[in-house]
Amino acid sequence: MDRWEKGMLAKSLAGHDSGKIYVIIDLDETYVYLADGKIRTLAKLKKKKRKHVQLIRRQYEIEAADDVRIKRILKEYENQKAGMKEEN
């Protein structure tokens, strides 16, 4: 029951970028198209098979997003994750 949608976060499971977090910009039946705002910009998306990414159940509004907004989304997620580690 995977519900893949634009704006969700995804973690790479395979390849040289394994462990990296991306934002899902577009998707089709086989692939997801990912951006991180730095190396993988909206003009140069990362194409990965769905089986090579782990879906993170967090969704953001990306309709009018640019590369700066994508970087902010990922930084916000990392800060929240770090904050949760400090609480434990």
N, C-alpha and C positions, 0 to 999 in steps of 0.2 A: 504494500500500500504506500508506495513512494509517491509523493505529490510534488513534482518538480515545477517550480514557477520562477519567472523572471524576478530578480531582486533578492533571491535567496542566496545565502552563502554556501560555499562548497569547499571542501578540503581535498587537495590532490593526494591520491593514494599511490600513484605510480609515476615513474619517470624521474628526470633529474630535479623536478620541482616538487617531489613528494613532501607532504607536510605543509605546503603553502596554502593560504586561504585566499579565495577569489570570490567575486560577486558574479552570479549568473546573469549575463546580459541577454542571451538568446538561447533557444534550445530547439531541437527537433527530436525525432524518434530515437536516434542513435547517439547524437552528440550534444554536448553543452558548450556554449561559447562564453568564455570567462575573461574577466578583466581585473587587474589590480591597481590601475591608475598610474603605475610607474613604468614597468617594463612592458606589461600587457595593457596597452591603452585601448580606448574605445575604437580607435582606428586600426588596431592590430590585435585582435582578440585571440585568446588561446583556445584551440579546438581540442576537446578531450572527449573520449567515449564516456558514457554515463557510468559504466562499471569501474572506471578508474578514478571516480570522485566520490567522496562521502558527503551527503547532503547535511547541512547544518540548518536546523529548524528555526531560522531567524530570517525575516524578510524585511526589506527596506524598499522605499519608493525610489525608483530609478527612471521614471518617465523623462524628466528634464535633466538628468544627471550628466555631469561632465567628469573628466578625469580627476579633478580636485575633489568632487563629491564622492567618487569611488574610494579615493584614498582616505577621506574622512570616515566613511562607513567602516572600512577595515581597521582604522586606528581606534574608533569607538568600540568595536568588537574586542580588539586586543586589550584595551583598557578595562573593559567589563570583565574579561576573562582573568586579567591580572588581579583585579579587585576581589574576585571570588576566591582566588588562591590565597590572598592575604587574610581573608576572613577565616579560613580553615586553619 
